[in-house]
Amino acid sequence: MKKITLFFSILIFMGTMLVNAQTKLITGNVKSAQDGQSIPGVSVSVKGTTLGTITDINGNYQLNVPNDAQTLIFSFVGMKTIELPIDRTIIDAAMENDVLGLEEVMVVAYGTAKKESLTGSAAVIDDKMIESRSVSSVAQILTGSTTGIQTSSGSGQPGSSPSIRIRGVGTLNTSAAPLIILDGIQYEGNISSLNPGDIASMTVLKDASSTALYGSRAANGVIIITTKKGSKGVDNLKVTVKAQGGLISQALPYYDAVNAQDYYELQAEAFAQGRFQSGNADNITDSRAYAYENIFGQLQYNPFVGIPNDQIVGSDGKINPNAKVGFPDLDWYDAAKQQGYRQNYDLSVNGGSQKASYFFSLGYLDERGYVIKSDYERINSRLNIDFNIKEWLQIGTNNYASIITSDIGSLESATYANPWRNARMTPPIYPVYLVDQATGEYILDGAGEKQYDGGGKYSRPINIGRNAIAELNWNSDDFRRNNLGNRTYAKFILSKCLTATVNAGLDIQNYQYKGFENAEIGDGAPTGRMTETRYTRTTLNLNQLLEYKKTFNDVHNIGALLGHESYSRKYTYQRGFKNQFIVSGIYELNNFVNTSENTSYTTDKRVEGYFARLKYNYDNKYYLEGSFRRDGSSAFHKDVRWGNFYSVGASWRIDQEPVIANYDFINSLKLRASYGEVGNDNIGSYGYQALYETHPNAESPGIRWSTVGNSALTWEVNKTFDVALDFALFNRLSGSIEWYNRKSDDLLYEMPLPPTMGLMEQPRNIAAMVNSGLELNLEGDIVRSEYFRWNMSIMASTIKNEITSIPDPFVDGSKRWSKGHSIYDFWLRKFYDVDPQDGATRFHVWEDVVDKNNEVIGSKLSYDDNGNPVLTKDRNEANYGYVGASAFPKLFGSIGNTFSYKGFSLSALLSYSLGGKMLDGIYRNMLVSTVGESYHPDVKNSWRNPGDVTQFPRLQYSEPDLYATSDFFLISSDYLNIRNVTLSYDFSPNTLTNWGLGQLSVFITGENLYMFTARKGMNPTYNFSGTQSGSAYNPSRSVILGFSLQF
């Protein structure tokens, strides 16, 4: 036994001597060249190998390197990467700030790349920008973050996310949302389910050269989200705690509305005009006298306690001077409000050793909206682990889970239960609670409690049998969403030049919605009803990558990538709808008697892809890159299932030329251009098939034809050309100017079919569209001194959209899709004026334009033989035409400023949009005279008597011609939004060292603080098409205090 022990001891000793003979220990310290402070977390690696470590909290490191190792590489975010020769055992380094971001490493399709080497168009939102913002959804950070991106405001509902468009809209009938990649794998969950505190960076890929490797999924651009990882190297452990909390309030004001006194006067005039115009009075004078005395009979509520009902409006049409409002609770907006708040806590642990790294996080978000019964609670957890098993093998896994529950208060539907629609349309004469009109006192129930006014007692002319506040409180709209996902990889280092990687990703999203409508008031009365919806989405993604990198003769750099990817998705949906409540307090479908609906279905989709990329650069000066992908999608018929997508790109680093290198003020100058084709298969799972659906045939089961299908249906294809000049000057200014042309072919269009077919339309690939634009990005230090820095960024983008081919024009609401116009060009009646004689609206008539075959090809404004405009007061005769306005802005972007002084930092981000128009339907509805509905103050300028010159027609009940939708309701959609203001303080390293801490910062931040618009109350960012919903939950504003602590 002793001999065996001795033998193994000798072997271990010899092995140790052998290892010591093959490697040597390098130690050192890394400091900032600017202030001499130690830098923790610097990556120190041996060039050409996977060996590396990071510096500890004091900037020290130690690393065993092979005896033949020649160079150490020091890299850190925000610092210039440096290489130092291994010519001694103690190697210290001094790193300089990378003010211009020239060393920035970006996550791109299936890999990473330095910014200087890109031939395509991409932008990075790094962890510093993400950490500086306090948002519940990381998508909100995209607003104003880079050129070419437009975002809608989304909803004020806690947990909501904005819609995103990259470089316009390249489709007519399918989704225009970008592809989301999470840690290398397609992600189809809600982006608001992700914890912003877990995200290390977001890369936005905008052109085909950057996105082509994603093939059929990349037509609308790609957003790559990369989560945080630990750091390999010496044993290290960092614990970070971030806590923040603050108030949530309404960001946009409501539309103005007239008060109770003005409302009675205006309604009396509308009543009078209605009687006169309908022939119920011989003259307007008599009609007004009758209306002034009897207007109460129309409105049914008299809030002016003590004023007789027939004396509310005097014979002169003016409100009784003694009329004072005596009813309580007339503000329906206020009744729906609550004090909103947000509290957010994040705990993360990251670290590693020589062969492993890990990142663990736990996050909790609790947000309550500013409208009652709107809240959002999210619990996130993540564990990312990476191992160096062998010198030739690395494995890792990213695991995440989230549990989300939310009460969405009221669905944003145009029903009488919608609190925003109800509050806007209800004038301040109708109280929330039932009152005695004689005294103005509440009418209490038997328990002494206030009662909601359903309108029945006094025959309220609007919303009778409804009370939005009661329904908001008594109904429920709750959802729960569970998310579970994994990303696992194994990387095999086959040689110094060749690696093979296998990636697998699994995402599972479970959703459950329960909606209950009470039995007392509203749509659920008198029996109560309930809806329950569930779905499960499971996606599985596998890919295999083979990558080769080699440098020849120090100047020829080659990179190649071969890959295969398999994607599958299964979606299962179920919905039940029942009514007639049995036992109160139990909100399950089994507690309801009658089944109104019980449906379910399952869909599947698969995509298989093979791809390759080839890169070459000569002496880091001339770059060429090409990629190719062949995809097959189950969304198409087997005969047309496969599509080919490719891109080519080139760039020239002009600053590396000797003649330019002599100019010290030029830090970087690069010209790049690319062209590529990518696809879009978002047509549903079975778009090519003729489908049937079950349908009852009286009391017997039946089946009917539901879709025509089209076996020739295939990919929508986007062909993009991009050219740009990137520059950095004077060691303080950087930017780019970029032009793109994005042509979308084979767009899906619902082709009308003959009525004899039985179905009205069939999808076909027969339309085309072009988006083009110019993008400018500038960033630089206005002032930079030892202690003070003022950095400013300016981003500006233009966009031009045009339909270049479409079989037949198609009217889509206020838009008309036709050749030569954008999809958001307004197609409306043409307002001319208000006739001074009778106060009627006059429209300039549109007439048809026909070709030589007498086919209608457009419209033009009509003029008589004398050149005078042909006018009409009949909305049906006015017809429609293009009014020369579009929802697309002429210019949009952002302006950012950051001021830094020692540990203090003040930043402000403004986003803007100029040159677009929007159709304000909410404003229109508030001008229309409807019994019992509110008015906008502008109606006080309405026509009253012959000779009046005004833009607002006469007030009159039930006359749709007066305020028919026309270009009169177009208004500038220009805005300036104070998107974010943040003040923070970072404690100095010396102070932190004395306290035994690694980092400590405190901050106050405000999101969406104010928006300047053309009209109070309007939301020009509601959507991209220049309209807005009267039922929407307006965006919210937040003011948050917090701290971040690391030890």
C-alpha positions, 0 to 999 in steps of 0.5 A: 500500500505504501508503495502504491501511495509513493508511486502516485505521489511521484506521478503527481509530483512529476505531473506538477513539475511538467505543468510548471514547466509548460506554464508560467504565472503572470500577475499585474494590476490594471488602472485607468490612464485618466485618473489612476484608479484601479479597474475591476472586471477587466478581461485579461486573456492570452491572444489566440487561446481561450485562457483568461481571467478578470481583475479583482476589486482592486484591479489585480489579476493573476493568470497561468499562461503557456510558455510560448504565449506571446501577447496579453489582451486587456479589454473592458467595456468603454475602454480601448482594448490594448495588447501587451507583450508577455516579456516579464512575469509582472505586467501592469496595464493602463487603459484609456477611455474609448470615448468614440466607441471604436472598440465596441464589440457587438452581438450580431447574427450567430456571433459577435463582431467589432463595430469597425468590421461591420459592413451592415447597419446595426446599433447597440443599446448597452447595459449602461443605457439599460441600467440608467432607465427605470422601465417595466418593459425593456422595449420602452428603452428603444424609443429614441435609442437609435436611428430608423426605429419608430415606436408607438406609445403603447398603453398606460396599462402596467406591463404593456410594451410599445409596438416597434417598427424598423425602417418603415412598414414592409407589408400590407397584411402580415405582421410588421414587428421585428424578430426578437432573438434572446440569447441566440434563439428566437423568442416569441413571448411578450418582451415585457416578461423579461427583466431589464435588469438581466439584460446586458445589451440589445443589438438592432439589426436594420439592413439585409446584410445584418439580418440575412442569416435569419432568412425567412424571419428577418424582413422586419429587422431583428432585435438581439437581446443578450443577457448577463453572464458571470466572469471567468478568471480568479475566484470572484463574487459580486452581489448587486442589489438594486431597489427603486420605487416611485409614483405613476401618474397620467402622462397625457392630459384629457381632452378639454370639455365644456362645463355644465353651464356651457353644456346646457346652453349648447345643447339648447341650441342643438335642440332648437336647430334640430326642431327647426331643420326638421320642420317642427318649428316655423322659424328658428326664433320660435324653435329656440324659445321652445328649446330654451324652456324645454331642454331639461326634457332632453337631458333629464338631469338638472345639476343646478339645485334650486333652479326650476327645470324650465328656467335653466336657460333663459329666453336669451339662450344664456344660462340662468345667472343663479345656476350653480352646480349642486351635484357631487361626483360629476368628474368620471375621470376622477372617479376612475383614478387611483394613485399609481406606484412602482416598486422594483427590487433586483438581486443578482450574484455573478462571479466565476473561477478559472473554469466557470462563470455564473450569473444568478438573478431574482427580480420582483416588480409591483406596479399599480396603474393610475386607473383603479383595478389596473396592476401588474406583478412580475417575478423573474429568476435567471441562472446563466452558467458557463464552464470550461470543461476542457481546453477544447470544450465549453458548455453553458446553459441559460435558464429563466422563469417568470410569473406574471399576474395582472388586473387589466382594469377594463379591456380597451374596447369601445364598450360602455364599460370602458372608463375612458370612453365613458368619462370623455362622452359623459358631460358634467351634469350626470353624477357617478352616484345616484342623487336626489335632484331636488337637494343634490344629496346622495340617495343611500341604500338600506345599508347607508351606502352610496348607490351607483347611478345606472341612469334608469331612475331619471331616464338618462339619455346616454348609457342607460343601464350602465355605469362604467365605474360600477362595472370597473369595480364589480367586473374583473379582467385578470390574466396570469402568464407563466414563462419558462425557458432554456438556452444550452450550448456546447462549444468544441474548439477543434483547433486554434482556427476551427470551432463547432457549436451546438445550441438548443433553446426551449421556450414555454409560455402559458397564459390564462385570462379570466373575465367576469361581468357582474349581474347587477349592471352592464352587459353581464346583467341580469345573470352575470357571465364569465369568459376564460381563455387559455393558451400554451405556446411551446417553441423549440429551436436547435442549431449547429454552427461550424466556424473558422477564423484564420489570419494569413501573413498578418494581413489576410483575415478570413472567417467562415460560418456554416450552420443548420437550424430547426425551429418548431412551434406548437400553439394550443388555444381554448376559450369558454364563455358561460352565463347565469351565475349560481353562487356568488364569489366563485369565479370558475366556469363551472359556477355558470349554467349556460354555455355560450361558447366553448372552442379550442384549436391547435396550430403547428409551424416548422422552419428548417434552414441551412446557412453560410457566411464568409468574411474577408478583410485585408489588413483590417482595412478592406472588408468583404462579407457574404451570407446565404440562407435557404429556408423551408417553412411549413406555412407554404405548400411543399412545391414552394416551401423553400426560399433562398435569401442572401446578402453581400456587404463591403466596407473600406476603412479610409482612415487606415490609408496612409494619406488619411492617417496623416490627419490627426483629427480623423480618428475613424472614417469608414465607407460601407455598403450592402445589399440583401434579400430576406423573407417574411413567412408570417402568414399564419400556420396554414395560409396556403390551405383551403380550410373548413370549420365546424358550424351548427346547421340548425340543431345538427352539426355542420361544417363550412368552407372558411378560407379559399387557400392558395397553394402558390402562396409564398414568401414576402421578400424584402430587398434592401440596399444600404450605404453609409459613412461612419466617422469619428473626428477630433477625438470627441465627435462620432457619427454616421450618415446612412441611406437605405432603399428597402423594396418589398415584393410578393406582398400578400394581398387579399384579392377579391373573388366573384360572389359565386365563389362563396368566399369573398377573397383569396390571399395572393403574392401580388403587391409591392412596396418601397421604403427609403430614407436617410439616417443621421447619428451624431454624438460627441463631447461638447465639453470635456475636462478633468472633472466635467463632461457634456456629451450630446447626441442627435439622431434624425431619420426620414422615411418615404413609403410608396406602394409600387404595385397593387392589383386593385386599390383597397380602402382601409378605413381612412387610407386607400392602398393604391399605386404611387401612394403610401399605405398611410396616405389619407383618403378623405372627404375634402372640407371646403367651408361652413355656409354663412347662410345656414351654417351647413358644412360644404364639401369640395366634391371629388370626381372620378378619373378614368382611363381610355377604357373608362376604368376608374384610376383615381379621383380629383377635385371637381370644378365647373366650367367657370373654374369654381369648385363644385360643392355639396352639403351631402356627405354621400355626394362629397366622395373621397380622394387623397388630401395630400397628407400622410401619417408618416413623419418627414423627420423623427429622432431624438436629442440626448444630453449627459452632463457629468461632474465627478460622481454626479451625472444628469441626463435628458432624452427628448424624442420628436417627430415632425411633418406627419398628420393624424386624423383626430376622431376623438375631437370629431366625436366631441364636436358632434351634437348628441343628446347627453354627450359631452362637447369640446370647448371649440363648439362654442365657436359654432355658427348661430345666425346667418352671416356668421363666418366660422369653421364650425357648423351649426349645432344640431341633433341627428345631422351626420352631414355637419361633422362627417369625417373629412380632412377638417379633422386632420391635425399635425402629429408633431410632438416633442416628448421629454422621454427621460431625465435622470440624476445620479451620483456614483460614490468614489472608489476610495469611499467605497473601499473604506466602506468595503463596497464595490459600487454604490449609486443613487438616482432619481429618474423620470420617464415620459415626463411631458409631451408637447402636441398640437392639441391638448389630449391627443396622443400622436404616438398611439399608433403608426397609421395616424389615428387613435382610440377613444378607448385607450389607456393613456400612457403613464408617467413615472418618477422613481427613486432608487439605489444600486449597491454592489459588494 
